[in-house]
Amino acid sequence: MEQDHGSTASKALRINVDAQKFGTLAEIGAGQEVARWFFHVGRAAGTIAKSISAYDMSISDGLYGPTDIYVSRKRLGSMLAHEYDELIERLDAKRGDKTGFFVFADTAATRSHSPKREGHGWLGTRFQPQPRSQPSEIVIHVNLKDQESPREQEALGILGVNLIYGASYHHHEPSVLITSLMDELSRLRIEVDMVEFSGPVFAGVDNRLMSLQLVEQNLTDAAMFTADGRVVQPGEVLYQKPVMMERGSFRPVTNVTLGMIEQALAQIKNKPDLKSEDVVVLMEMTLSNLMTGRVIDHRDFLARADMLGALGKTVLISNYTTFDRVTSYLRQYTQNWIAMVLGLPTLREIFDEKYYTDLDGGILEGLGRLFRGPVKLYVYPTKETDSADLSTAATLEVDPKLRHLYAYLFENGFIEPMGAVDARQLHVTPADVLAKIQSGDPAWEQMVPPEVVRLIKERTFLGYGESRASA
């Protein structure tokens, strides 16, 4: 089904005149901006059972239970549950045989200057796709980008209508539903950095793939999910935590890949200024990392996600081309230390001026952003071949005009070589391992962690077994 890209008013009116749709709208924190659309276009009596805005904390707690954080996933969940249960209890006997009930809820905070706070919110809908069917649910988190509160409220109202409409008419096509969230909006106004689908109508939906869709379709620059596949809003995981991150294609995860993280964690334990407790380890895949040719193979993406999940790793998907943008992203959620684990070739690229031509301050501005706050680069040594000499961060040669800049960062500990490495597999690259997997060379099994070996064999990931099948 092609998306209709209807206006907000036409969407609200279509829902209002749909005799099968009837529900409740509950909004906290930014006015009744979603409900306003349904009343504005007319015929809302056919759709709205109740509209409520519980601003007072005591009233809100009385309805939905006490909470420490009012703009949160937990509060949204209790709103959806309470309003849906009430709707079914009071109206199912009367009209349940001909009505698909729905509840929409949001809890949001618009921009504040004292204290300084960016606008954001949680929105969700619980709905019956057909009368008397089991409900399904969509939850999203949004960052509000407008500079004035009235504009943020307006954007929230449009997004809420888009969400209700998408759940009503695009629930069988989640990727189209995601696209439709931005109808009559833009990234200058709204960023959707988390979406979660649940319930019977979404039984075949993998929320990790939906996270990728958010980045692919430019609803956000980055999305995140945990090792067990649970999608998260970054602040839920990163808030004021120390972060260690490694970027790669992970096709597949190799022993060297895993060894880089383990060695960096070991070195941190020896530093009194960097406490290793509660470190969040992120494995970042960029859209360019995920490309096979000119497209992203979703099945291949899920295979990589499964391999990282088997190793207990949280995954970050991003469209960041340079590391300074990663630091800026992480600094939205934590002022704790950030460690980036990388190989020598990547470090060499960081000191290549061509990556900073879009910045007025060039490489100086880029590196200033990269090392914003306590940031350290842990650099793994490299061997071009099995017999080649070991190359380290201490021996890296950069452009002559950047030598003093590099020396400053190195000597002051912003760049730190890794020690105690196993040099036997340093020359091994994911591309080498992938070629062995696809050619049927069993040597690859010694180059990746055992958990990954098992998954590749059991699920025939990355072309495993195809060479024998075609022989």
FENMO-V753078 format. One record per pair of residues at least 4 apart in sequence whose ideal C-beta (glycine too) atoms are under 7 Angstrom apart, sorted by sequence separation. I is the first residue (numbers start at 1). J is the second residue. If there is no record, write none. Layout:
i->I j->J
i->I j->J
This chain:
i->6 j->10
i->7 j->11
i->8 j->12
i->9 j->13
i->10 j->14
i->11 j->15
i->12 j->16
i->13 j->17
i->14 j->18
i->32 j->36
i->35 j->39
i->36 j->40
i->37 j->41
i->44 j->48
i->56 j->60
i->57 j->61
i->58 j->62
i->59 j->63
i->60 j->64
i->61 j->65
i->73 j->77
i->74 j->78
i->75 j->79
i->76 j->80
i->77 j->81
i->78 j->82
i->79 j->83
i->80 j->84
i->81 j->85
i->82 j->86
i->83 j->87
i->84 j->88
i->85 j->89
i->86 j->90
i->87 j->91
i->88 j->92
i->91 j->95
i->92 j->96
i->95 j->99
i->112 j->116
i->129 j->133
i->149 j->153
i->150 j->154
i->151 j->155
i->152 j->156
i->153 j->157
i->154 j->158
i->155 j->159
i->156 j->160
i->157 j->161
i->158 j->162
i->159 j->163
i->160 j->164
i->161 j->165
i->162 j->166
i->163 j->167
i->164 j->168
i->165 j->169
i->166 j->170
i->167 j->171
i->173 j->177
i->174 j->178
i->175 j->179
i->176 j->180
i->185 j->189
i->187 j->191
i->198 j->202
i->207 j->211
i->208 j->212
i->209 j->213
i->210 j->214
i->212 j->216
i->213 j->217
i->225 j->229
i->226 j->230
i->232 j->236
i->234 j->238
i->235 j->239
i->253 j->257
i->255 j->259
i->256 j->260
i->258 j->262
i->259 j->263
i->260 j->264
i->261 j->265
i->262 j->266
i->263 j->267
i->264 j->268
i->265 j->269
i->285 j->289
i->287 j->291
i->291 j->295
i->297 j->301
i->298 j->302
i->299 j->303
i->300 j->304
i->301 j->305
i->302 j->306
i->303 j->307
i->304 j->308
i->305 j->309
i->306 j->310
i->309 j->313
i->323 j->327
i->324 j->328
i->325 j->329
i->326 j->330
i->327 j->331
i->330 j->334
i->342 j->346
i->344 j->348
i->345 j->349
i->346 j->350
i->348 j->352
i->361 j->365
i->363 j->367
i->364 j->368
i->365 j->369
i->366 j->370
i->367 j->371
i->368 j->372
i->371 j->375
i->384 j->388
i->391 j->395
i->398 j->402
i->402 j->406
i->403 j->407
i->404 j->408
i->405 j->409
i->406 j->410
i->407 j->411
i->408 j->412
i->428 j->432
i->430 j->434
i->431 j->435
i->432 j->436
i->433 j->437
i->434 j->438
i->435 j->439
i->444 j->448
i->448 j->452
i->450 j->454
i->451 j->455
i->452 j->456
i->453 j->457
i->454 j->458
i->455 j->459
i->460 j->464
i->465 j->469
i->466 j->470
i->467 j->471
i->6 j->11
i->27 j->32
i->39 j->44
i->54 j->59
i->61 j->66
i->67 j->72
i->70 j->75
i->91 j->96
i->112 j->117
i->128 j->133
i->146 j->151
i->185 j->190
i->197 j->202
i->205 j->210
i->214 j->219
i->215 j->220
i->225 j->230
i->232 j->237
i->238 j->243
i->253 j->258
i->285 j->290
i->291 j->296
i->292 j->297
i->296 j->301
i->308 j->313
i->320 j->325
i->342 j->347
i->360 j->365
i->370 j->375
i->383 j->388
i->398 j->403
i->409 j->414
i->410 j->415
i->421 j->426
i->428 j->433
i->436 j->441
i->448 j->453
i->456 j->461
i->460 j->465
i->15 j->21
i->38 j->44
i->54 j->60
i->69 j->75
i->111 j->117
i->146 j->152
i->170 j->176
i->171 j->177
i->214 j->220
i->215 j->221
i->225 j->231
i->226 j->232
i->268 j->274
i->290 j->296
i->320 j->326
i->349 j->355
i->356 j->362
i->359 j->365
i->409 j->415
i->455 j->461
i->456 j->462
i->27 j->34
i->67 j->74
i->111 j->118
i->128 j->135
i->129 j->136
i->170 j->177
i->215 j->222
i->225 j->232
i->250 j->257
i->269 j->276
i->308 j->315
i->356 j->363
i->359 j->366
i->383 j->390
i->436 j->443
i->437 j->444
i->457 j->464
i->27 j->35
i->67 j->75
i->109 j->117
i->111 j->119
i->127 j->135
i->144 j->152
i->182 j->190
i->197 j->205
i->215 j->223
i->224 j->232
i->268 j->276
i->292 j->300
i->330 j->338
i->398 j->406
i->436 j->444
i->445 j->453
i->456 j->464
i->25 j->34
i->38 j->47
i->54 j->63
i->110 j->119
i->126 j->135
i->127 j->136
i->146 j->155
i->214 j->223
i->248 j->257
i->287 j->296
i->320 j->329
i->353 j->362
i->356 j->365
i->381 j->390
i->382 j->391
i->25 j->35
i->38 j->48
i->60 j->70
i->109 j->119
i->170 j->180
i->197 j->207
i->224 j->234
i->305 j->315
i->353 j->363
i->356 j->366
i->381 j->391
i->64 j->75
i->109 j->120
i->126 j->137
i->144 j->155
i->166 j->177
i->181 j->192
i->196 j->207
i->265 j->276
i->290 j->301
i->327 j->338
i->381 j->392
i->433 j->444
i->108 j->120
i->109 j->121
i->125 j->137
i->144 j->156
i->211 j->223
i->65 j->78
i->88 j->101
i->108 j->121
i->124 j->137
i->125 j->138
i->197 j->210
i->224 j->237
i->64 j->78
i->87 j->101
i->107 j->121
i->124 j->138
i->166 j->180
i->211 j->225
i->246 j->260
i->265 j->279
i->379 j->393
i->433 j->447
i->64 j->79
i->106 j->121
i->107 j->122
i->124 j->139
i->165 j->180
i->166 j->181
i->195 j->210
i->246 j->261
i->433 j->448
i->35 j->51
i->87 j->103
i->106 j->122
i->124 j->140
i->106 j->123
i->122 j->139
i->123 j->140
i->142 j->159
i->178 j->195
i->208 j->225
i->244 j->261
i->323 j->340
i->393 j->410
i->64 j->82
i->162 j->180
i->163 j->181
i->207 j->225
i->32 j->51
i->63 j->82
i->84 j->103
i->105 j->124
i->122 j->141
i->123 j->142
i->162 j->181
i->195 j->214
i->285 j->304
i->428 j->447
i->437 j->456
i->83 j->103
i->211 j->231
i->244 j->264
i->261 j->281
i->32 j->53
i->104 j->125
i->121 j->142
i->162 j->183
i->193 j->214
i->208 j->229
i->244 j->265
i->16 j->38
i->83 j->105
i->103 j->125
i->120 j->142
i->159 j->181
i->192 j->214
i->207 j->229
i->393 j->415
i->425 j->447
i->25 j->48
i->80 j->103
i->102 j->125
i->103 j->126
i->120 j->143
i->121 j->144
i->140 j->163
i->174 j->197
i->208 j->231
i->394 j->417
i->102 j->126
i->120 j->144
i->207 j->231
i->393 j->417
i->438 j->462
i->12 j->37
i->16 j->41
i->22 j->47
i->24 j->49
i->28 j->53
i->80 j->105
i->102 j->127
i->118 j->143
i->119 j->144
i->138 j->163
i->283 j->308
i->392 j->417
i->437 j->462
i->438 j->463
i->12 j->38
i->17 j->43
i->21 j->47
i->23 j->49
i->24 j->50
i->25 j->51
i->26 j->52
i->27 j->53
i->28 j->54
i->79 j->105
i->102 j->128
i->158 j->184
i->159 j->185
i->437 j->463
i->16 j->43
i->19 j->46
i->22 j->49
i->28 j->55
i->100 j->127
i->101 j->128
i->158 j->185
i->192 j->219
i->193 j->220
i->323 j->350
i->437 j->464
i->440 j->467
i->13 j->41
i->16 j->44
i->79 j->107
i->100 j->128
i->174 j->202
i->191 j->219
i->192 j->220
i->434 j->462
i->438 j->466
i->439 j->467
i->440 j->468
i->8 j->37
i->12 j->41
i->17 j->46
i->76 j->105
i->100 j->129
i->138 j->167
i->191 j->220
i->194 j->223
i->438 j->467
i->16 j->46
i->100 j->130
i->155 j->185
i->171 j->201
i->193 j->223
i->283 j->313
i->285 j->315
i->347 j->377
i->16 j->47
i->76 j->107
i->100 j->131
i->159 j->190
i->174 j->205
i->187 j->218
i->9 j->41
i->15 j->47
i->28 j->60
i->75 j->107
i->99 j->131
i->178 j->210
i->281 j->313
i->282 j->314
i->283 j->315
i->284 j->316
i->285 j->317
i->286 j->318
i->287 j->319
i->347 j->379
i->98 j->131
i->111 j->144
i->119 j->152
i->250 j->283
i->281 j->314
i->286 j->319
i->322 j->355
i->390 j->423
i->97 j->131
i->110 j->144
i->155 j->189
i->280 j->314
i->282 j->316
i->284 j->318
i->286 j->320
i->96 j->131
i->97 j->132
i->121 j->156
i->136 j->171
i->155 j->190
i->178 j->213
i->196 j->231
i->244 j->279
i->250 j->285
i->342 j->377
i->344 j->379
i->71 j->107
i->96 j->132
i->123 j->159
i->174 j->210
i->178 j->214
i->242 j->278
i->338 j->374
i->379 j->415
i->381 j->417
i->70 j->107
i->71 j->108
i->123 j->160
i->182 j->219
i->194 j->231
i->241 j->278
i->242 j->279
i->243 j->280
i->244 j->281
i->245 j->282
i->246 j->283
i->247 j->284
i->337 j->374
i->338 j->375
i->339 j->376
i->340 j->377
i->341 j->378
i->342 j->379
i->343 j->380
i->344 j->381
i->345 j->382
i->376 j->413
i->377 j->414
i->379 j->416
i->381 j->418
i->49 j->87
i->71 j->109
i->111 j->149
i->125 j->163
i->175 j->213
i->179 j->217
i->181 j->219
i->194 j->232
i->246 j->284
i->335 j->373
i->344 j->382
i->376 j->414
i->377 j->415
i->378 j->416
i->379 j->417
i->380 j->418
i->110 j->149
i->125 j->164
i->178 j->217
i->194 j->233
i->241 j->280
i->243 j->282
i->245 j->284
i->247 j->286
i->337 j->376
i->339 j->378
i->343 j->382
i->375 j->414
i->377 j->416
i->379 j->418
i->123 j->163
i->127 j->167
i->193 j->233
i->249 j->289
i->376 j->416
i->378 j->418
i->381 j->421
i->383 j->423
i->111 j->152
i->178 j->219
i->193 j->234
i->248 j->289
i->328 j->369
i->331 j->372
i->380 j->421
i->386 j->427
i->28 j->70
i->29 j->71
i->49 j->91
i->84 j->126
i->110 j->152
i->125 j->167
i->129 j->171
i->238 j->280
i->324 j->366
i->327 j->369
i->331 j->373
i->385 j->427
i->110 j->153
i->145 j->188
i->146 j->189
i->237 j->280
i->327 j->370
i->371 j->414
i->383 j->426
i->384 j->427
i->80 j->124
i->145 j->189
i->322 j->366
i->382 j->426
i->383 j->427
i->145 j->190
i->324 j->369
i->327 j->372
i->381 j->426
i->76 j->122
i->80 j->126
i->144 j->190
i->145 j->191
i->324 j->370
i->347 j->393
i->323 j->370
i->344 j->391
i->351 j->398
i->76 j->124
i->108 j->156
i->142 j->190
i->143 j->191
i->327 j->375
i->348 j->396
i->71 j->120
i->73 j->122
i->142 j->191
i->344 j->393
i->347 j->396
i->71 j->121
i->72 j->122
i->106 j->156
i->142 j->192
i->143 j->193
i->71 j->122
i->84 j->135
i->351 j->402
i->140 j->192
i->141 j->193
i->344 j->396
i->26 j->79
i->141 j->194
i->251 j->304
i->258 j->311
i->106 j->160
i->140 j->194
i->250 j->304
i->253 j->307
i->140 j->195
i->252 j->307
i->253 j->308
i->351 j->406
i->104 j->160
i->26 j->83
i->80 j->137
i->138 j->195
i->139 j->196
i->250 j->307
i->250 j->308
i->253 j->311
i->24 j->83
i->138 j->197
i->104 j->164
i->137 j->198
i->102 j->164
i->136 j->198
i->137 j->199
i->24 j->87
i->76 j->139
i->136 j->199
i->274 j->337
i->23 j->87
i->135 j->199
i->136 j->200
i->134 j->199
i->136 j->201
i->73 j->139
i->134 j->200
i->136 j->202
i->34 j->104
i->216 j->287
i->268 j->339
i->34 j->106
i->129 j->201
i->215 j->287
i->264 j->339
i->22 j->99
i->237 j->314
i->264 j->341
i->20 j->98
i->23 j->101
i->29 j->107
i->30 j->108
i->20 j->99
i->21 j->100
i->22 j->101
i->23 j->102
i->24 j->103
i->25 j->104
i->26 j->105
i->27 j->106
i->28 j->107
i->29 j->108
i->20 j->100
i->23 j->103
i->29 j->109
i->30 j->110
i->216 j->296
i->229 j->309
i->261 j->341
i->21 j->102
i->23 j->104
i->228 j->309
i->245 j->326
i->260 j->341
i->227 j->309
i->227 j->312
i->227 j->313
i->227 j->314
i->243 j->330
i->226 j->314
i->209 j->298
i->212 j->301
i->224 j->314
i->225 j->315
i->30 j->121
i->224 j->315
i->243 j->334
i->29 j->121
i->141 j->233
i->224 j->316
i->238 j->330
i->209 j->302
i->241 j->334
i->208 j->302
i->222 j->316
i->223 j->317
i->239 j->333
i->240 j->334
i->242 j->336
i->222 j->317
i->238 j->333
i->239 j->334
i->240 j->335
i->241 j->336
i->242 j->337
i->243 j->338
i->244 j->339
i->245 j->340
i->246 j->341
i->247 j->342
i->206 j->302
i->222 j->318
i->238 j->334
i->240 j->336
i->245 j->341
i->208 j->305
i->221 j->318
i->244 j->341
i->221 j->319
i->235 j->333
i->221 j->320
i->234 j->333
i->215 j->317
i->215 j->318
i->215 j->319
i->212 j->317
i->211 j->317
i->222 j->329
i->221 j->329
i->20 j->131
i->267 j->378
i->264 j->378
i->33 j->153
i->37 j->157
i->260 j->380
i->33 j->154
i->36 j->157
i->30 j->152
i->31 j->153
i->30 j->153
i->33 j->156
i->34 j->157
i->33 j->157
i->37 j->161
i->30 j->156
i->34 j->160
i->33 j->160
i->34 j->161
i->311 j->449
i->311 j->451
i->310 j->451
i->310 j->452
i->307 j->452
i->310 j->455
i->21 j->168
i->307 j->455
i->12 j->161
i->15 j->164
i->306 j->455
i->8 j->158
i->11 j->161
i->15 j->165
i->267 j->418
i->8 j->161
i->15 j->168
i->11 j->165
i->264 j->418
i->263 j->418
i->263 j->420
i->263 j->421
i->303 j->461
i->303 j->462
i->259 j->422
i->256 j->425
i->255 j->425
i->256 j->426
i->1 j->173
i->256 j->428
i->3 j->176
i->254 j->428
i->1 j->176
i->3 j->179
i->8 j->184
i->254 j->430
i->3 j->180
i->7 j->184
i->5 j->183
i->252 j->430
i->251 j->430
i->254 j->433
i->249 j->430
i->252 j->433
i->252 j->434
i->251 j->434
i->258 j->449
i->255 j->447
i->254 j->447
i->255 j->448
i->254 j->448
i->255 j->449
i->253 j->448
i->252 j->448
i->253 j->449
i->253 j->452
i->252 j->452
i->252 j->456
i->252 j->462
i->251 j->462
